[in-house]
Amino acid sequence: MASIRDVAKKAGVAACTVSRVLNGTATVSPETRVKIEKAMKELDYIPNELARGMFRQKSGIIAMLVPSIKHPFFSSLADYIEKELYVKGYKLMLCSTSGSIEREQEYLNTFKSNLVDGIIMAVNSLPETVYEKFAKPMVMLDCQISENIPFVVSDHKMGGRLAAEEFIKNNCHHVLHLCAEKEEKKILSYEGHETLEQILSEHGIKTRGQEIRWNSFDLNGYRELAELILKNYPDIDGIMAADMAALAFYEAGQKLGKRIPDELCIIAYDGTYILDVIDANLTTIVQNLELYSAQVVDTILTLIENPGEHVKNIYVPVSLRNVKSSKITSNSY
């Protein structure tokens, strides 16, 4: 493998000149730069990006910490974010905690080095002070930790309203919605569930919120839960849940002989690719992951490249995609 000294020798310059050119700190003539670049190409020299980053106090790497890379929402979101970052000259380091608080802390300890320029947090299991005192630029997803850490979130109040309107149109009488456990930290997705309950209550529709760990993503577990709920509460005629859980309720409803949507109206929440893999045709509250990702990238890069600039929290609109799991024909919102 070629070294900087090899490049310098071939280009006829000092090794320190090559190093400064690579780090962007040298003022050299166009002819010298061409010689160095030609030598690098001929020797197939690959610069050490991490070493360059340490020299410049910037690595060009953004870390993203998620609870599970297997979950369709986070894998899809990471895919969009990686593409957005790449276009803007950054690389994504994707890390999964697998629901472990210890792993989250270990990753954050690692990120304190010059390894990353900023962090996108889709987990928040540690005390709030850990995030508030963190020395790197940070943006939270779907969670409000403090006024000093900006967040990006889908407009879940809008999602709750759209779902409520759909249940009302479908003449539902008892709606169950799967939601995150209430915690001291403000999980912003809960705003959608509160909006749903409020609107349905105003229309005399009974609701039941089933709290689950928000990073519990096992499909078989959802299937068992769905079948248990539908057996224990046979009067439930409306379901709102994240995509994977909604599919589990669809399967359980069919298994128990319920006619969908006539006897059971199911609304999925997220709109990820998994709904296309399994042909259930579920009515869905769709989170705009492409726009969401663009806003996340803009936010973290603003924090990195313009320190001290005020960054606003961002709410990304959602939409309703209406298909066979509810009775109403397609609407545009």
N, C-alpha and C positions, 0 to 999 in steps of 0.2 A: 504493500500500500504506500502510495506516494506521501511525502511529508511536505511541510512548508519549505523546508530547506531545498528539497528537490525542485519545487516550483521556482524558488528564487534562483537556483543555479541555472535552470533552463531558460529563465527569463532574463538572466544577467543583471539581477538586482539583489539588494540585501534582503535577508529573511524578514527583518523588521518592517521593511516596506510592504512586502506581501501581507504580513499580519495586519498592518494598518489599513491596507486596501480592503481586506476582508471585513474588518471591523468598522469600515466607513469613516475612519478618522484621518486618513491620509489625503494630502493634496498632491496629486501626481499629474504628470502630463498625459494627455490622451494616448500618446504613443506607448508610454510605460504601462498604462492600464491595459492596453490591447495586448502587449507582450505577456503580461501576467495572466490575463484571461485565456490567451492562447495556450500558454504552458499548462494551466490547470486542465484545460480540455484535453490536451494531448496526453497528459499523465493520468487522466481520469481522477483528478484530485477532488475529494469531497470534504468541504469544510466541516469542522466540528461545531454544529449549531449551538450545543449547550455551552461550550467554552466561549463562543462568541457572545452568547447571551449574558454569561457571567461578567464578561469584560464590559459590556454596554449596560449592565444592570437591567437587561430586558431579554427574555427568551423567545418571545413570539408564540408562546404556548398558553392557552387558556384551559384550565381544568374545569370539568363538569362532574359533579358528584350526584349520583342518582341512587334511589333505593334498590332498583333492579334493572339490569339491561335486558332482561327477558320480557318485561312488560311492554306491550305494544305502544303505549303512549310515550314512554321515555325513550324507547329505541327510535321511534319515529321523530321525536323532538330532537334527539341528539344528531340524527342524520341531517335534518334541516340546518341545525346550528353549525355542524361541521362544514357544510357547504358554504354557509354565509361567512364563516370565519376564514375559510381558505381563500375566498375571493378577495378578502381584505388583508391578506398577508399573514394570517395567524393559523396555528394548528390547534386541534382540539385533543385534550387528554381526557378520555372518558373513564370514570371510576365508579364502581358499584359498591355500596355498603352491605348489600344483601340483608338489609334490615338490622345491621349490627351497629350499636352505638360506639363500641370499641373501634370498629373499622373506620367509622366516620372521624373519630378523634385522631387515629393514626394517619389518615390521609391529610387532615388539616395540618398536623405536625410536619408532614413531608412538604406540604405546599408553602410552609413558612420560609423555606429556602428560596433561592433565586430560580427555582425550577419552573415556576409559572408566573405569568404577569397578572392574572386575575382568576376569579373563581365564580362559577355559576352553580348555585346551590339548589338542588331539588330535594334535599333532606334537611331536617332541622331538629334532630333528636337531642342535641346538647343544650346546656343552659344558654340563655340569650347573651350573657356576658362574653361567652367564648367567641361569638360572631362579632359582637360590638367591638371587642378589643383586637380583632384580627387585623394584621397590618397590610393585607393585600386588598385591592379593589374586589368587591363582592356584590353580586346581585342575587336576590332570592326569587324563587319561582313559587307562586301560589301561597306565599306565607309572608306575614308582616312581623318582622322581628323587632325593628326599631326605626325611628325616624332617620337614622343615619345610614341605613342600608336600604337602597331602593329595591322595589319588587316589580315583577312583570306577572300579570295574571289575566286569565280570560275573564270576561264579564259574566261571572256566575249568577249575579242577580238577574241579568237578562236571560241566562239559561234557565233559571228557575221559573221565570215568568213564562217563557215559551213552553216549557214542559207543563206548567199548570194550565195554560190555555188549551193545550192538547188534551189533557185529561178531562177538562170541563166539556170540550166538544165531543168527547167520546162517552159522555154520561157516566163517568166512573164514580163510585161511591166510597171506595176504600183504597187509598193509594199508599204503597210502601216505597220508601226510598232508602237506599244504602248510602250511608254517610260516614265521614271520618269521626273518630272519637274526639270529643271536645277536650281541648287542652288549654293551658295558659297561653301558649303561643297562638296567634290568630291564624288558623288555617283558613285561607280566604275562600276555598271552595264551599265552606259551610254556609256562606252567604246565599248561595243558590238554594240550598235546602231550606233555609229560613224563609226565603221569598216564596218558595213552593208551598210550604206549610201555611203561610199567611194568606196567600191568594185562595188556596183550596178551602181553608177554614171559612173565609168570607163567603164562599159558595156552598157551605154546609157539607163539604166533603171531608170524610175522616182520613187522617194521615197517620202513618206509623214510620218513625225513623229507626232504622236498624243500624246501630253504630258498629263499625268494624275498624280494625287497625288499617290506617290509610296506606300502609305499605305491605299489606297482605295480598299477594297476587297469584295464589295458587288456584288454577282453574278447577281442579278436582274439589278443592275446598269450597269454592263458589257453588259447584254443582250440589254438593251435600247440603249446604246452607239453603240454596234455592228450594230444593225438594222438601226440606224440613219446614221452611216457612209456609210454602203453599199447602202443605198437609195440615199444619197447625192453624192456619188462618185461611180457610177455604173461601171466605168472603172477599178477599183481596182481589180487586179487578184492575189494578193499575200498578205498574212497577217502573221506577226510575233508578238506573244503576249505571256504573261505568261499563264500557263495552263488553269486557270479558264476563262480568257478573250478569249483564243483561242477556248475553248468549246462554249463560247457565240457566237463567229463569226461563228463557225460551225453550230450552231442551226439557227442563223439568215440567213446564206447563204442558208440553206435548205428551210427555210420558204419563202425566196424570189425566190426560184426555181433555184438557181445556182447549177450547177453540180460540185461536188467536187471529184477529184482535177482538172477536165478539165477546168472549168471556174474560179475556186478559189483555189489557193494553200495555205494551212494553215500550219504554223509551230508553234507548242507549245514550250514554253521555261520554263523548270524546270524538267519535268519528274516525277511529284509526283503521289501519289496513285489515285488522282481524275480522272486521265485519264483512269484508269482501271475500275473505278466505272461506268463511262458513256462510252458506247461502240461507240466511235467516231473514233478510230484508227488513231490518229493524228501523223504525222511526228513530232519528238520532238528533241530539243536540251536538252540533259539530264545533269543535274548537279549531280555529284557523291556525294550524301549526306553522304554516309558512310565514304568515304575518307575525305570529307569536315569536318565532325564532329570530326573525329580522329585528324585532324590538329588543329581544334579549341581547343580541350581538351589538346593536347600537348602544344599548345602555352600558354594557361592560366595557366597550371600547372607549366610550366617553369618559368613564371613570379612570381608565388607564392613560389615555392620551391627553386628557384635559383635567388633571387633578385640581380639586377645589371648585370645579364648576357644579352648579346645582343640577341634580338629575331628578326628574319627576318620576313618580310611580306610574305605571302604564297598565291600562285595562284594554284588553283586546276583545272586540265584538265576537259573539258566537252566532250561529244560525241554526235553523231547523231544517232537517232533511226528512221529509215525510214519505214513508212508504207503507208496506203491508201490515206492520205490527200495530197500526192504529187505523181507525176507520175513515179518517178524513183525507180527501185528496190533497195533492201537493199544494203548499202555500208558500208564498215568498214573503220574507220579513226583512 
